Amino acid sequence: MKARVATVWLDGCSGCHMSFLDMDERLVELAEKADIVYGPLADTKEFPENVDVTLVEGAVSSEEDLHKILIIRKNSRIVVSLGDCAVTSNVPSMRNSVGTDAILFRAYRENATHALQIPDKVIPKLLPRAVPVHEVVKVDVFIPGCPPSADTIFEAVMGLLTGQKADLASLTRFGA
C-alpha cells in the first residue's frame, strides 16, 4: 500500500511548492511510493483523513490558516514545516511589528485605486500575529530554506517514506 502525502499552502509565496515541482522526473519515483491526496494541484476540496506525511508551506497568519493547520495536524501522522515561512514565519511575520489594522489600511485604502474599503467578507480575517507552524501545532520535521531546493525536499520526503532519515543539516540552511 502506498503512503498518503499531502501538501498545503498557508501564508507564503508558493516558492516551496515550485521547488517541489522542480523535482522533475523524480516526481515519478515519488509517485511509485506515495499518492498525493491533497494539495494545490490536486482536486480534493477537503483535507483527507489518515495522511502519512503533510508538507506545510507558509506561516499561520489568518483564521483560515489556523483552521486548516488544526485539521492537518489531527489527520496527519507526520507534519513537515517546509521552508522558512513555515519554520520561522519569515516574510509573513514582517507585519507583526505594525499590526493588522495598519496592514489592512495600507493595502485596501492607501494603495487601492477602486473600492477604497477594508473588506470584511471573502478574505480571511488576519490573526494578530503571523506565527510559524510549530507555535500552533506539533511539527515533526523542519526543512528550512527560502525555498528549500528540490534535492532537499526529495531527500527529506523519500527518507520519510522509506524510513531512512535524511541528513537535513547537510542539505539545508536558512534563507537558501
C-alpha positions as CSV (number, residue, x, y, z in Angstrom):
1,M,0.0,0.0,0.0
2,K,1.3,3.4,-1.0
3,A,1.9,6.2,1.6
4,R,-0.5,9.1,1.5
5,V,1.2,12.5,1.1
6,A,-0.4,16.0,1.2
7,T,1.0,19.4,0.5
8,V,-0.6,22.6,2.0
9,W,0.0,26.3,1.2
10,L,-0.7,28.7,4.0
11,D,0.7,32.3,4.1
12,G,3.6,32.0,1.8
13,C,4.6,32.7,-1.8
14,S,4.3,29.2,-3.2
15,G,8.1,29.0,-3.8
16,C,8.3,25.8,-1.8
17,H,5.6,24.2,-4.0
18,M,7.6,25.4,-7.0
19,S,10.7,23.6,-5.6
20,F,8.6,20.5,-5.0
21,L,7.6,20.5,-8.7
22,D,11.3,21.1,-9.6
23,M,11.9,17.5,-8.6
24,D,11.0,16.9,-12.3
25,E,11.4,13.2,-13.2
26,R,12.0,12.3,-9.5
27,L,8.2,13.0,-9.1
28,V,7.7,9.7,-10.9
29,E,9.9,8.0,-8.3
30,L,8.0,9.7,-5.5
31,A,4.7,8.6,-7.2
32,E,5.8,5.0,-7.0
33,K,6.0,5.2,-3.2
34,A,3.1,7.7,-2.5
35,D,-0.1,9.1,-3.6
36,I,-0.6,12.8,-3.4
37,V,-4.0,13.0,-1.7
38,Y,-4.3,16.8,-1.2
39,G,-2.6,19.9,-2.4
40,P,-2.8,23.0,-4.7
41,L,-2.5,20.7,-7.7
42,A,-5.0,18.1,-6.5
43,D,-8.7,18.5,-7.0
44,T,-9.6,17.4,-3.4
45,K,-11.6,20.1,-1.6
46,E,-11.3,18.9,2.0
47,F,-8.3,17.7,3.8
48,P,-8.5,13.9,4.0
49,E,-8.1,11.6,7.0
50,N,-5.1,9.3,7.5
51,V,-2.4,11.2,5.7
52,D,1.1,9.8,6.3
53,V,3.1,13.0,5.5
54,T,1.9,16.5,5.1
55,L,4.3,19.2,3.8
56,V,3.2,22.6,5.1
57,E,4.4,25.8,3.3
58,G,3.8,29.2,4.9
59,A,3.1,30.8,8.2
60,V,-0.1,30.7,10.2
61,S,-1.4,34.3,9.6
62,S,-5.2,34.1,9.3
63,E,-8.2,32.4,10.9
64,E,-8.4,30.3,7.8
65,D,-4.7,29.2,8.2
66,L,-5.4,28.4,11.9
67,H,-8.4,26.3,11.0
68,K,-6.5,24.4,8.3
69,I,-3.5,23.6,10.4
70,L,-5.6,22.2,13.2
71,I,-7.3,19.9,10.8
72,I,-4.0,18.9,9.2
73,R,-2.4,18.0,12.5
74,K,-5.4,16.0,13.5
75,N,-5.3,14.0,10.3
76,S,-1.5,13.6,9.6
77,R,0.9,11.2,11.1
78,I,3.9,13.4,10.2
79,V,3.7,17.2,9.8
80,V,6.6,18.8,8.0
81,S,7.3,22.6,8.1
82,L,8.5,23.2,4.6
83,G,10.5,26.4,4.1
84,D,11.4,29.4,6.1
85,C,7.9,30.8,6.3
86,A,6.6,27.6,7.9
87,V,9.7,27.2,10.1
88,T,10.2,30.8,11.3
89,S,7.2,32.8,9.8
90,N,9.8,34.7,7.8
91,V,8.3,37.2,5.4
92,P,4.7,37.0,6.7
93,S,5.9,38.0,10.1
94,M,7.2,41.3,8.9
95,R,3.7,42.6,9.5
96,N,3.8,41.7,13.2
97,S,5.5,45.0,14.3
98,V,2.9,47.3,12.7
99,G,-0.3,45.3,13.4
100,T,-3.1,44.1,11.3
101,D,-5.1,47.4,11.2
102,A,-2.1,49.2,9.7
103,I,-1.5,46.5,7.1
104,L,-5.1,46.4,6.0
105,F,-5.3,50.2,5.8
106,R,-2.2,50.3,3.7
107,A,-3.4,47.6,1.4
108,Y,-7.0,48.5,0.9
109,R,-7.1,52.2,1.5
110,E,-3.8,53.8,0.7
111,N,-2.7,51.6,-2.2
112,A,-6.1,51.0,-3.7
113,T,-7.5,52.9,-6.7
114,H,-11.0,51.5,-6.6
115,A,-13.4,50.4,-3.8
116,L,-11.4,52.1,-1.0
117,Q,-12.6,50.0,1.9
118,I,-11.2,47.2,4.0
119,P,-13.1,44.1,3.1
120,D,-15.0,42.2,5.8
121,K,-16.1,39.3,3.5
122,V,-14.2,36.9,1.2
123,I,-10.7,37.5,2.6
124,P,-9.9,35.6,5.8
125,K,-9.6,37.6,9.0
126,L,-5.9,38.1,9.9
127,L,-4.6,36.8,13.2
128,P,-2.9,39.4,15.4
129,R,0.5,37.9,14.6
130,A,1.8,35.7,11.8
131,V,3.5,32.7,13.5
132,P,5.5,29.6,12.5
133,V,3.6,26.4,12.3
134,H,5.2,24.9,15.4
135,E,3.7,27.7,17.6
136,V,0.3,26.3,16.8
137,V,0.7,22.5,16.3
138,K,3.4,19.9,16.9
139,V,5.8,19.7,13.9
140,D,7.7,16.5,13.3
141,V,10.3,17.7,10.7
142,F,11.7,21.1,9.8
143,I,13.0,21.8,6.3
144,P,14.4,25.4,6.2
145,G,15.2,27.3,3.1
146,C,13.7,30.0,1.0
147,P,12.8,27.9,-0.7
148,P,14.4,24.6,0.1
149,S,15.9,23.0,-3.0
150,A,14.2,20.3,-5.0
151,D,17.1,18.0,-3.9
152,T,16.5,18.7,-0.3
153,I,12.7,18.2,-0.5
154,F,13.2,14.9,-2.4
155,E,15.7,13.6,0.1
156,A,13.6,14.5,3.0
157,V,10.3,13.1,1.7
158,M,11.9,9.9,0.4
159,G,13.6,9.5,3.7
160,L,10.3,9.8,5.5
161,L,8.6,7.3,3.1
162,T,11.4,4.7,3.3
163,G,12.2,5.1,7.0
164,Q,15.7,6.3,6.2
165,K,16.0,9.7,7.8
166,A,17.7,12.2,5.6
167,D,20.6,14.3,7.0
168,L,18.8,17.6,6.6
169,A,21.5,19.5,8.4
170,S,23.9,18.9,5.5
171,L,21.2,19.7,2.9
172,T,19.7,22.9,4.3
173,R,20.3,26.3,5.7
174,F,18.0,29.3,6.4
175,G,17.4,31.6,3.6
176,A,18.9,29.4,0.8
